[in-house]
Amino acid sequence: MPTNPKFLDEVPVGRIFLRLDNPRHKPVETELMAIARLCAKELIYPLARDIAKYGLNPLERFALVPVEPGKTGPSASFISGEGNRRICALKLLNDPELAPANLRKAFKKLAENSIAPTKVTAAVFNDYESLDLWLERIHTGLQGGIGRKNWDAEQKQQFDGGSKNKAAKALLDYAEAEKMLSAEERAGKLTTVQRFVGNSVFREVVGFDQENTDDVGRTRPKAEFDILVRRFIRDLVKGKDVHSRMNKDHIIRYARPLSALAGVSTTRIETESLTSGQSGTKKKTRRKKPSKPEKAMPEHHAEVARRVIELERNWVVTYDDTPEIRRLYRDRRQYCFDISYTLHEKRVGTELLIASKGIKIPDEARDRQVNRPQYRAA
């Protein structure tokens, strides 16, 4: 039988340490390393933004384990057993200097008007073994009914009263107003768009803010937002890369490569209403330095290559010269050229230029060609 925890009403966040062998990431040696891992992979910034605005969810209590067994008094310190993401967010809101360098300014901005608490309520367990039973109930699925059962789509719809439909409808309204699709083309697409805007990764990549479903907005400059939405709408209408049968993982795999589209930068702005540009009442916005984008993974490069090669127009792509990139574009002409780098250290690197069939390459570059596919180039 599990032992009963001790309940504490006010535990200072500064006396709670992140679990260094948290299942969310590989074991690390320091708390700063744990913070960096969580920020990179576990969406800590959006969580912190929500906590800064609304506070902690009163329905969720933290679970802690004493650093010194049995010690739970005012001077005791604890390790977070459940709620590591929330504790990480609170730490960065209370002390933004702990944030990774690329996110420090963003967390400082959040902290200026944050209502995040400095003390939390918690259930204190003697050790991890007595806590594991409850962690299993929370994090390892339905387990025949003893674990958490998430609402299905119909139950979510009954709860939110159609708020997601509002956001999806607003995005379609915007796309139609911007002549990205016709009224006939949007027919029957609401449910699919709802599925996508309900995905946090998709919203973050596109820069779609549905926090206020009565006035949804964008967090990218309009020109870049339009590039992303136009591609999404095009794929939605075609029904090949965007369709109603896609699950969460499919949507994430679709969304991430979108940030590599031509004309899309890492620039972010304060949320601006989608209707502001159309009504002429543009809200005042302030650009802020974005967080450092995640390092592109091999599957991202493969997805970008697939989409680029499928383009029905001429294109040119440049990459660092690597065997993987040469393989992905093996059916297109490839040329090597040298480029000087001076930002961090002076050096000469090798870049790979890949060209579509319709691109005419200058004669002086022909001697740098490293791949000649079996087709007649223009």
GUMI-606335 format. One line per field, with one value per residue: chain; residue in one letter; x, y, z of N, C-alpha, C in turn; residue number from 1. Coordinates in steps of 0.05 Angstrom, whole numbers, plus 5000, padded with zeros to 4 digits. Example, Ala and Ser with C-alpha at 12.3 -4.5 7.8 and 13.67 -1.06 7.14 Angstrom:
c	A A
r	A S
n_px	5264 5257
n_py	4886 4955
n_pz	5156 5142
ca_px	5246 5273
ca_py	4910 4979
ca_pz	5156 5143
c_px	5264 5258
c_py	4934 5001
c_pz	5156 5157
k	1 2
//
This chain:
c	A A A A A A A A A A A A A A A A A A A A A A A A A A A A A A A A A A A A A A A A A A A A A A A A A A A A A A A A A A A A A A A A A A A A A A A A A A A A A A A A A A A A A A A A A A A A A A A A A A A A A A A A A A A A A A A A A A A A A A A A A A A A A A A A A A A A A A A A A A A A A A A A A A A A A A A A A A A A A A A A A A A A A A A A A A A A A A A A A A A A A A A A A A A A A A A A A A A A A A A A A A A A A A A A A A A A A A A A A A A A A A A A A A A A A A A A A A A A A A A A A A A A A A A A A A A A A A A A A A A A A A A A A A A A A A A A A A A A A A A A A A A A A A A A A A A A A A A A A A A A A A A A A A A A A A A A A A A A A A A A A A A A A A A A A A A A A A A A A A A A A A A A A A A A A A A A A A A A A A A A A A A A A A A A A A A A A A A A A A
r	M P T N P K F L D E V P V G R I F L R L D N P R H K P V E T E L M A I A R L C A K E L I Y P L A R D I A K Y G L N P L E R F A L V P V E P G K T G P S A S F I S G E G N R R I C A L K L L N D P E L A P A N L R K A F K K L A E N S I A P T K V T A A V F N D Y E S L D L W L E R I H T G L Q G G I G R K N W D A E Q K Q Q F D G G S K N K A A K A L L D Y A E A E K M L S A E E R A G K L T T V Q R F V G N S V F R E V V G F D Q E N T D D V G R T R P K A E F D I L V R R F I R D L V K G K D V H S R M N K D H I I R Y A R P L S A L A G V S T T R I E T E S L T S G Q S G T K K K T R R K K P S K P E K A M P E H H A E V A R R V I E L E R N W V V T Y D D T P E I R R L Y R D R R Q Y C F D I S Y T L H E K R V G T E L L I A S K G I K I P D E A R D R Q V N R P Q Y R A A
n_px	5017 5010 5044 5015 5017 5046 5013 5029 5019 5047 5101 5163 5182 5235 5259 5251 5276 5290 5279 5333 5337 5291 5238 5224 5269 5337 5381 5413 5467 5464 5418 5411 5423 5380 5338 5350 5342 5287 5265 5279 5252 5201 5162 5163 5161 5109 5077 5095 5080 5024 5017 5038 4998 4949 4959 4973 4943 4890 4871 4911 4960 5027 5077 5125 5191 5230 5295 5329 5314 5252 5253 5214 5204 5203 5254 5267 5287 5266 5255 5226 5175 5128 5104 5146 5152 5119 5144 5193 5177 5157 5204 5234 5201 5204 5258 5287 5340 5357 5342 5355 5402 5380 5327 5323 5310 5258 5233 5243 5210 5160 5159 5152 5098 5077 5034 5050 5059 5103 5104 5080 5028 5033 5041 5077 5121 5153 5192 5213 5192 5144 5115 5113 5070 5026 5045 5047 4992 4979 5012 5019 4978 4912 4906 4869 4828 4843 4878 4885 4831 4825 4783 4742 4735 4681 4665 4700 4682 4631 4645 4677 4642 4644 4687 4735 4717 4704 4755 4777 4740 4749 4801 4792 4757 4792 4828 4795 4780 4829 4834 4855 4828 4765 4694 4669 4711 4723 4682 4661 4710 4718 4722 4771 4808 4799 4821 4875 4886 4878 4924 4982 5035 5029 5002 5042 5083 5059 5043 4994 4947 4900 4880 4842 4783 4744 4770 4816 4887 4952 5021 5063 5096 5052 5062 5094 5062 5020 5046 5053 5000 4977 5004 4986 4930 4929 4948 4907 4862 4878 4880 4917 4966 4943 4890 4829 4839 4886 4928 4952 5010 5019 5003 5040 5087 5076 5073 5123 5164 5145 5165 5211 5199 5209 5219 5201 5218 5249 5224 5181 5120 5082 5017 4972 4909 4872 4836 4854 4887 4851 4810 4833 4847 4897 4931 4978 5042 5099 5161 5197 5255 5261 5255 5309 5306 5288 5338 5344 5321 5340 5294 5264 5294 5286 5231 5227 5257 5225 5179 5200 5219 5172 5150 5117 5144 5204 5264 5317 5362 5404 5452 5492 5546 5534 5534 5482 5447 5461 5443 5387 5372 5386 5365 5369 5406 5470 5516 5580 5607 5652 5649 5659 5664 5655 5633 5638 5689 5743 5737 5735 5681 5644 5591 5529 5495 5432 5392 5330 5298 5286 5320 5371 5439 5497 5551 5603 5598 5592 5635 5636 5598 5572 5536 5501 5441 5398 5370 5350 5375 5350
n_py	4976 5045 5099 5152 5220 5281 5342 5407 5477 5523 5524 5550 5568 5574 5536 5489 5439 5419 5354 5316 5269 5267 5236 5262 5278 5260 5238 5291 5333 5382 5432 5476 5453 5418 5455 5478 5434 5424 5472 5470 5426 5417 5457 5501 5557 5574 5552 5581 5632 5627 5616 5664 5699 5677 5649 5592 5528 5513 5463 5427 5398 5402 5349 5330 5310 5304 5334 5320 5262 5257 5309 5364 5415 5489 5504 5465 5432 5412 5362 5363 5319 5311 5354 5381 5412 5456 5476 5490 5531 5568 5579 5606 5650 5675 5683 5704 5703 5652 5627 5598 5630 5648 5654 5689 5745 5743 5717 5754 5795 5770 5765 5816 5831 5789 5744 5700 5655 5656 5617 5551 5500 5433 5361 5321 5268 5211 5185 5169 5120 5114 5152 5137 5104 5139 5173 5139 5132 5182 5192 5149 5133 5105 5054 5011 5037 5056 5097 5166 5188 5218 5269 5253 5275 5292 5301 5342 5381 5390 5412 5459 5490 5504 5538 5526 5519 5571 5595 5566 5579 5634 5635 5613 5651 5695 5675 5671 5724 5745 5724 5672 5626 5603 5613 5566 5529 5527 5501 5449 5445 5461 5427 5401 5444 5461 5418 5426 5479 5468 5445 5456 5460 5470 5520 5551 5550 5573 5620 5633 5658 5639 5652 5689 5673 5703 5743 5727 5724 5741 5724 5734 5777 5805 5793 5747 5713 5707 5679 5629 5614 5614 5571 5530 5532 5521 5468 5446 5452 5420 5371 5331 5335 5357 5337 5310 5263 5263 5254 5277 5271 5269 5320 5352 5335 5355 5410 5430 5434 5479 5527 5534 5554 5596 5665 5666 5685 5686 5724 5752 5782 5824 5800 5810 5828 5789 5816 5868 5888 5889 5923 5971 5989 5981 5950 5974 5947 5912 5892 5834 5799 5734 5668 5621 5579 5509 5459 5435 5371 5307 5285 5331 5358 5321 5325 5378 5375 5341 5373 5418 5395 5380 5427 5468 5506 5542 5534 5547 5520 5527 5494 5472 5431 5366 5294 5274 5315 5316 5265 5270 5305 5280 5273 5320 5375 5391 5435 5454 5506 5554 5591 5647 5652 5696 5710 5685 5661 5667 5633 5587 5556 5501 5503 5476 5481 5471 5460 5467 5435 5473 5516 5558 5550 5590 5588 5591 5566 5513 5478 5467 5430 5375 5334 5300 5288 5240 5270 5317 5379 5446
n_pz	5000 4984 5017 5056 5035 5062 5069 5047 5051 5036 5003 4988 4922 4911 4943 4919 4877 4810 4784 4767 4739 4709 4675 4628 4601 4585 4638 4674 4698 4726 4752 4717 4668 4665 4662 4612 4578 4586 4568 4515 4494 4518 4516 4552 4552 4529 4570 4615 4600 4602 4657 4678 4664 4682 4729 4772 4757 4798 4806 4804 4842 4867 4872 4918 4940 4998 5003 5045 5077 5110 5129 5132 5148 5156 5137 5101 5040 4974 4922 4859 4845 4816 4767 4743 4696 4708 4754 4732 4698 4736 4764 4725 4715 4765 4769 4718 4700 4702 4657 4592 4548 4499 4511 4552 4552 4535 4578 4618 4601 4606 4662 4681 4687 4713 4748 4775 4828 4887 4923 4933 4937 4961 4957 4999 4993 5022 4992 4924 4910 4937 4910 4857 4842 4836 4798 4755 4746 4726 4681 4645 4611 4596 4620 4625 4651 4701 4698 4674 4635 4576 4547 4491 4421 4415 4468 4483 4449 4470 4518 4507 4481 4428 4420 4394 4343 4332 4328 4285 4245 4243 4222 4171 4152 4148 4111 4066 4059 4045 3997 3991 3986 3958 3971 3957 3959 4013 4036 4079 4104 4156 4202 4194 4195 4247 4275 4265 4284 4336 4353 4388 4369 4314 4317 4341 4302 4257 4279 4302 4344 4389 4437 4454 4431 4408 4382 4347 4334 4305 4313 4282 4232 4183 4128 4131 4161 4124 4083 4107 4122 4071 4046 4080 4070 4015 4016 4045 4012 3968 3994 4002 4034 4078 4115 4143 4169 4196 4253 4318 4316 4261 4247 4273 4247 4197 4208 4228 4187 4159 4177 4149 4101 4043 4054 4106 4170 4236 4263 4313 4336 4381 4396 4343 4320 4273 4243 4242 4201 4159 4175 4182 4231 4257 4309 4356 4353 4378 4362 4383 4405 4380 4407 4403 4348 4345 4334 4269 4252 4221 4196 4188 4148 4107 4098 4082 4034 4004 3997 3970 3922 3899 3883 3835 3806 3786 3825 3873 3920 3976 4017 4074 4053 4056 4061 4071 4052 3999 3984 3992 3952 3906 3855 3829 3798 3826 3856 3880 3920 3948 4010 4050 4120 4174 4222 4275 4272 4227 4167 4113 4082 4052 4009 3984 3925 3899 3843 3807 3751 3712 3718 3693 3693 3701 3654 3675 3724 3714 3719 3772 3783 3817 3816 3768 3747 3713 3669 3620 3627 3631
ca_px	5000 5026 5043 5001 5035 5040 5005 5040 5005 5065 5129 5176 5192 5264 5268 5244 5295 5281 5289 5353 5331 5263 5233 5220 5294 5359 5392 5433 5483 5457 5391 5412 5421 5352 5322 5355 5329 5258 5258 5283 5234 5176 5144 5161 5154 5080 5066 5101 5063 4998 5018 5042 4973 4926 4967 4973 4917 4884 4863 4934 4979 5054 5086 5153 5206 5250 5323 5337 5292 5237 5254 5193 5199 5206 5280 5271 5287 5252 5258 5200 5169 5107 5101 5172 5148 5108 5165 5212 5165 5157 5232 5242 5186 5214 5286 5292 5368 5362 5333 5376 5408 5363 5300 5324 5295 5229 5223 5243 5186 5137 5160 5145 5070 5069 5020 5060 5065 5130 5100 5060 5018 5046 5039 5105 5123 5178 5212 5202 5178 5116 5103 5112 5043 5009 5056 5038 4964 4977 5028 5023 4955 4886 4912 4845 4809 4853 4893 4869 4818 4821 4758 4744 4729 4654 4664 4714 4664 4610 4657 4686 4620 4649 4707 4755 4704 4706 4782 4780 4724 4762 4824 4781 4747 4815 4839 4777 4782 4855 4832 4871 4810 4739 4673 4664 4734 4724 4660 4669 4738 4720 4731 4800 4822 4796 4840 4902 4889 4878 4950 4999 5059 5020 4997 5067 5098 5045 5040 4966 4940 4871 4874 4816 4771 4727 4787 4841 4908 4976 5045 5084 5089 5030 5072 5104 5038 5006 5060 5048 4972 4972 5013 4967 4904 4934 4949 4880 4845 4887 4872 4937 4983 4926 4864 4816 4848 4913 4928 4971 5037 5019 5001 5066 5106 5069 5077 5150 5179 5134 5181 5234 5190 5222 5205 5193 5240 5243 5213 5155 5110 5060 4993 4956 4884 4871 4819 4864 4897 4829 4793 4848 4852 4919 4940 5007 5057 5127 5177 5215 5273 5248 5271 5325 5291 5299 5356 5330 5327 5341 5267 5255 5307 5274 5205 5232 5266 5201 5161 5214 5220 5145 5141 5112 5158 5233 5274 5345 5366 5432 5456 5519 5551 5536 5524 5453 5433 5466 5425 5359 5368 5402 5353 5371 5433 5483 5541 5594 5621 5664 5638 5675 5649 5671 5617 5652 5717 5747 5742 5721 5666 5634 5562 5518 5473 5415 5375 5309 5303 5282 5339 5395 5463 5518 5572 5627 5593 5588 5657 5632 5576 5580 5516 5487 5419 5392 5350 5362 5370 5345
ca_py	5000 5070 5115 5177 5243 5303 5365 5433 5498 5544 5516 5570 5557 5574 5513 5465 5434 5402 5327 5315 5245 5269 5219 5278 5282 5243 5249 5313 5337 5406 5443 5493 5434 5409 5477 5480 5411 5427 5495 5463 5404 5413 5479 5515 5586 5578 5547 5604 5654 5622 5620 5692 5713 5666 5636 5562 5513 5505 5435 5410 5402 5391 5327 5335 5291 5320 5329 5305 5245 5263 5337 5380 5441 5514 5506 5441 5435 5389 5356 5360 5292 5315 5383 5393 5434 5480 5486 5503 5556 5586 5588 5626 5675 5688 5691 5700 5698 5623 5618 5597 5657 5656 5659 5705 5770 5736 5711 5779 5809 5757 5769 5843 5833 5762 5739 5674 5655 5648 5594 5532 5478 5408 5336 5313 5239 5204 5177 5166 5095 5119 5170 5125 5093 5161 5183 5120 5137 5207 5195 5125 5125 5097 5030 4996 5053 5067 5122 5188 5185 5244 5272 5250 5300 5301 5312 5368 5400 5397 5429 5485 5506 5512 5559 5519 5524 5600 5601 5555 5595 5660 5632 5610 5677 5711 5665 5678 5753 5750 5710 5648 5605 5613 5602 5538 5513 5525 5484 5423 5445 5472 5407 5397 5468 5460 5398 5438 5501 5458 5434 5478 5463 5483 5548 5564 5553 5592 5646 5637 5661 5635 5655 5702 5662 5723 5761 5713 5741 5729 5733 5739 5798 5797 5781 5720 5698 5701 5657 5604 5608 5608 5544 5512 5532 5507 5439 5439 5450 5397 5348 5310 5338 5366 5325 5306 5237 5267 5255 5297 5268 5276 5349 5363 5330 5374 5438 5439 5444 5503 5550 5536 5565 5621 5689 5664 5689 5679 5748 5750 5808 5823 5791 5830 5817 5783 5836 5895 5897 5893 5944 5996 5997 5964 5954 5980 5923 5916 5868 5824 5779 5708 5647 5606 5556 5482 5449 5418 5343 5296 5282 5357 5363 5304 5336 5403 5366 5331 5395 5434 5381 5379 5454 5470 5529 5539 5539 5542 5516 5524 5481 5462 5408 5342 5270 5271 5334 5306 5242 5279 5319 5265 5274 5347 5383 5401 5449 5462 5531 5562 5615 5656 5658 5714 5718 5676 5657 5670 5607 5582 5531 5491 5503 5460 5494 5452 5474 5452 5429 5496 5538 5558 5555 5603 5570 5591 5549 5485 5461 5460 5411 5350 5314 5303 5268 5230 5284 5339 5404 5469
ca_pz	5000 4984 5042 5053 5035 5079 5052 5055 5037 5026 4999 4970 4897 4913 4958 4904 4856 4789 4785 4746 4723 4701 4651 4605 4587 4595 4663 4671 4723 4741 4747 4693 4645 4665 4652 4583 4565 4587 4551 4487 4484 4532 4513 4577 4549 4529 4597 4632 4591 4613 4686 4683 4660 4697 4754 4771 4757 4826 4806 4803 4864 4862 4889 4924 4957 5013 4997 5068 5083 5134 5136 5117 5162 5141 5124 5085 5011 4962 4894 4846 4835 4796 4762 4735 4676 4721 4772 4715 4689 4759 4770 4705 4720 4789 4765 4689 4694 4700 4630 4571 4538 4477 4521 4576 4548 4534 4605 4633 4593 4620 4691 4688 4695 4720 4774 4784 4857 4896 4941 4922 4954 4951 4972 5003 4996 5035 4971 4897 4908 4946 4892 4831 4836 4827 4772 4734 4740 4711 4657 4628 4595 4608 4636 4631 4666 4726 4691 4665 4609 4563 4532 4462 4406 4420 4495 4482 4436 4489 4540 4499 4470 4401 4418 4374 4318 4327 4319 4259 4227 4239 4204 4145 4143 4141 4085 4044 4055 4032 3971 3991 3977 3952 3989 3950 3967 4042 4045 4090 4114 4183 4221 4190 4205 4276 4284 4263 4303 4363 4358 4397 4352 4290 4323 4346 4277 4240 4293 4305 4373 4392 4465 4454 4408 4396 4367 4344 4323 4295 4327 4261 4213 4165 4103 4137 4168 4100 4069 4121 4119 4043 4042 4094 4055 3990 4022 4055 3988 3953 4010 4003 4058 4100 4113 4169 4182 4208 4282 4329 4306 4233 4245 4281 4225 4175 4215 4234 4163 4148 4185 4130 4075 4035 4063 4134 4188 4263 4276 4326 4345 4400 4382 4328 4311 4244 4229 4244 4175 4141 4184 4183 4259 4265 4336 4360 4359 4385 4356 4404 4395 4383 4419 4384 4337 4350 4314 4250 4253 4194 4184 4179 4122 4087 4092 4066 4008 3990 3989 3950 3897 3888 3874 3806 3796 3788 3852 3880 3948 3985 4043 4079 4037 4072 4046 4074 4034 3971 3980 3991 3927 3886 3828 3818 3794 3850 3851 3904 3919 3973 4021 4073 4145 4191 4246 4300 4266 4198 4155 4087 4082 4026 4007 3962 3911 3884 3824 3794 3723 3695 3724 3676 3709 3685 3644 3693 3747 3706 3728 3800 3785 3831 3812 3742 3746 3686 3654 3604 3641 3614
c_px	5017 5023 5028 5020 5028 5035 5015 5027 5024 5094 5142 5187 5222 5276 5261 5264 5283 5294 5308 5351 5302 5259 5229 5246 5314 5370 5413 5446 5476 5429 5390 5410 5392 5334 5325 5341 5299 5249 5260 5261 5206 5158 5140 5152 5124 5067 5071 5084 5034 4997 5021 5015 4951 4933 4967 4945 4911 4876 4886 4954 5006 5059 5116 5164 5227 5278 5336 5313 5279 5236 5234 5187 5205 5233 5286 5272 5276 5260 5230 5196 5147 5103 5127 5169 5138 5129 5186 5202 5165 5185 5240 5226 5196 5243 5293 5322 5375 5355 5357 5378 5388 5334 5299 5308 5265 5218 5224 5218 5161 5136 5151 5117 5059 5054 5028 5067 5094 5129 5078 5051 5029 5039 5068 5106 5151 5200 5198 5185 5148 5101 5097 5084 5025 5019 5047 5009 4961 4989 5029 4997 4932 4889 4886 4824 4820 4870 4874 4857 4812 4794 4763 4734 4701 4652 4678 4696 4642 4620 4663 4665 4626 4671 4728 4743 4706 4734 4786 4765 4737 4786 4814 4770 4770 4826 4821 4778 4808 4856 4851 4854 4782 4719 4667 4686 4734 4702 4670 4696 4740 4731 4761 4816 4821 4817 4868 4905 4888 4905 4970 5024 5051 5015 5023 5083 5085 5044 5011 4958 4910 4863 4847 4801 4751 4743 4814 4862 4932 5000 5069 5076 5069 5041 5081 5080 5023 5019 5053 5019 4965 4981 4993 4941 4907 4934 4921 4861 4852 4879 4892 4954 4967 4898 4854 4825 4874 4910 4948 4999 5039 5019 5027 5087 5101 5078 5106 5166 5169 5152 5205 5225 5205 5205 5196 5218 5232 5230 5185 5147 5089 5035 4978 4932 4884 4854 4831 4874 4874 4812 4807 4854 4874 4929 4970 5021 5086 5141 5194 5232 5262 5267 5286 5309 5305 5318 5341 5340 5328 5314 5256 5268 5293 5246 5208 5239 5242 5184 5174 5213 5193 5135 5138 5124 5188 5242 5304 5347 5396 5433 5485 5522 5554 5525 5494 5438 5437 5447 5396 5352 5383 5391 5353 5400 5444 5510 5553 5607 5631 5651 5654 5656 5667 5657 5632 5682 5720 5754 5728 5707 5656 5604 5554 5495 5458 5396 5354 5315 5303 5302 5364 5419 5484 5540 5596 5623 5592 5610 5655 5610 5586 5560 5501 5466 5413 5367 5363 5355 5366 5370
c_py	5025 5085 5141 5200 5263 5328 5391 5455 5519 5535 5536 5556 5555 5551 5487 5463 5415 5374 5323 5290 5244 5252 5236 5283 5262 5255 5270 5317 5361 5415 5461 5476 5424 5430 5480 5458 5416 5450 5487 5444 5403 5438 5495 5544 5590 5572 5570 5628 5652 5626 5649 5708 5703 5654 5606 5551 5504 5476 5416 5417 5390 5367 5330 5313 5307 5313 5313 5289 5253 5292 5353 5407 5465 5516 5483 5448 5409 5386 5352 5332 5293 5345 5396 5415 5459 5493 5501 5530 5577 5597 5610 5652 5690 5697 5686 5695 5669 5612 5616 5624 5666 5662 5679 5731 5765 5731 5736 5795 5797 5764 5797 5846 5806 5761 5711 5675 5648 5625 5577 5512 5452 5385 5326 5283 5233 5198 5174 5141 5099 5138 5157 5115 5115 5173 5165 5125 5162 5205 5171 5115 5115 5073 5016 5011 5065 5093 5144 5182 5212 5245 5266 5275 5310 5314 5339 5389 5409 5415 5457 5502 5517 5533 5552 5524 5554 5607 5591 5571 5622 5657 5628 5636 5695 5702 5672 5708 5761 5736 5686 5624 5618 5602 5573 5520 5509 5507 5457 5422 5453 5452 5402 5420 5468 5441 5410 5461 5492 5446 5457 5482 5477 5513 5563 5569 5574 5620 5653 5637 5660 5638 5668 5693 5682 5743 5748 5731 5726 5740 5734 5763 5788 5783 5752 5702 5689 5679 5630 5595 5600 5580 5524 5510 5517 5477 5429 5434 5425 5371 5326 5311 5347 5354 5317 5280 5240 5269 5276 5295 5276 5307 5362 5359 5348 5402 5446 5448 5470 5527 5554 5547 5592 5645 5689 5666 5680 5703 5743 5778 5803 5815 5813 5816 5811 5803 5863 5905 5903 5917 5971 6006 5980 5971 5959 5954 5930 5890 5859 5802 5751 5689 5632 5582 5530 5474 5431 5390 5331 5293 5309 5364 5346 5315 5362 5395 5357 5354 5413 5421 5380 5406 5454 5495 5525 5546 5534 5539 5515 5511 5478 5436 5383 5318 5267 5290 5325 5283 5251 5292 5306 5266 5302 5355 5396 5413 5457 5489 5538 5588 5622 5662 5676 5721 5711 5671 5658 5642 5606 5556 5524 5490 5487 5476 5473 5467 5456 5450 5454 5519 5535 5567 5568 5584 5568 5573 5519 5467 5455 5440 5384 5328 5320 5281 5261 5244 5307 5365 5426 5487
c_pz	5000 5010 5036 5053 5057 5062 5064 5038 5025 5025 4980 4945 4898 4928 4944 4880 4835 4792 4761 4729 4715 4676 4626 4589 4598 4620 4658 4698 4739 4734 4722 4668 4643 4654 4622 4568 4564 4568 4522 4476 4496 4534 4539 4574 4546 4556 4615 4625 4602 4643 4693 4681 4678 4724 4750 4770 4786 4828 4807 4826 4857 4881 4892 4941 4971 5004 5020 5077 5110 5142 5119 5129 5144 5126 5105 5055 4999 4932 4882 4835 4813 4792 4754 4715 4690 4740 4755 4706 4712 4765 4750 4706 4744 4786 4736 4682 4692 4673 4611 4558 4517 4486 4544 4574 4548 4562 4622 4627 4606 4649 4699 4699 4704 4747 4785 4813 4863 4915 4929 4943 4943 4969 4974 5009 5008 5014 4945 4895 4916 4927 4865 4823 4825 4801 4749 4726 4722 4683 4638 4615 4611 4626 4644 4647 4691 4722 4682 4638 4597 4549 4503 4448 4413 4448 4497 4470 4454 4510 4530 4485 4442 4398 4397 4346 4311 4316 4291 4238 4222 4220 4175 4134 4133 4114 4062 4038 4040 4005 3968 3983 3973 3972 3983 3960 3998 4053 4055 4102 4143 4203 4219 4201 4236 4288 4285 4283 4332 4372 4365 4380 4326 4295 4327 4320 4260 4252 4296 4335 4376 4422 4469 4429 4394 4380 4364 4330 4313 4310 4307 4245 4192 4140 4108 4145 4143 4084 4081 4118 4090 4036 4055 4078 4029 3995 4031 4031 3972 3967 4011 4029 4082 4096 4141 4183 4196 4239 4292 4318 4277 4230 4253 4259 4201 4183 4217 4209 4152 4154 4166 4103 4069 4043 4092 4151 4216 4278 4288 4334 4367 4384 4369 4317 4281 4229 4228 4217 4156 4149 4184 4211 4270 4293 4337 4367 4365 4379 4380 4393 4400 4397 4397 4374 4344 4327 4295 4252 4225 4181 4175 4151 4100 4079 4075 4037 3991 3980 3968 3923 3883 3878 3843 3794 3799 3816 3853 3910 3954 4013 4049 4064 4055 4055 4048 4055 4005 3965 3976 3964 3904 3858 3816 3816 3820 3843 3878 3899 3947 3983 4046 4097 4163 4217 4272 4296 4235 4187 4129 4088 4055 4027 3982 3950 3895 3867 3812 3764 3706 3699 3706 3692 3692 3677 3663 3718 3740 3716 3757 3804 3797 3827 3786 3740 3717 3674 3639 3617 3622 3614
k	1 2 3 4 5 6 7 8 9 10 11 12 13 14 15 16 17 18 19 20 21 22 23 24 25 26 27 28 29 30 31 32 33 34 35 36 37 38 39 40 41 42 43 44 45 46 47 48 49 50 51 52 53 54 55 56 57 58 59 60 61 62 63 64 65 66 67 68 69 70 71 72 73 74 75 76 77 78 79 80 81 82 83 84 85 86 87 88 89 90 91 92 93 94 95 96 97 98 99 100 101 102 103 104 105 106 107 108 109 110 111 112 113 114 115 116 117 118 119 120 121 122 123 124 125 126 127 128 129 130 131 132 133 134 135 136 137 138 139 140 141 142 143 144 145 146 147 148 149 150 151 152 153 154 155 156 157 158 159 160 161 162 163 164 165 166 167 168 169 170 171 172 173 174 175 176 177 178 179 180 181 182 183 184 185 186 187 188 189 190 191 192 193 194 195 196 197 198 199 200 201 202 203 204 205 206 207 208 209 210 211 212 213 214 215 216 217 218 219 220 221 222 223 224 225 226 227 228 229 230 231 232 233 234 235 236 237 238 239 240 241 242 243 244 245 246 247 248 249 250 251 252 253 254 255 256 257 258 259 260 261 262 263 264 265 266 267 268 269 270 271 272 273 274 275 276 277 278 279 280 281 282 283 284 285 286 287 288 289 290 291 292 293 294 295 296 297 298 299 300 301 302 303 304 305 306 307 308 309 310 311 312 313 314 315 316 317 318 319 320 321 322 323 324 325 326 327 328 329 330 331 332 333 334 335 336 337 338 339 340 341 342 343 344 345 346 347 348 349 350 351 352 353 354 355 356 357 358 359 360 361 362 363 364 365 366 367 368 369 370 371 372 373 374 375 376 377 378
//
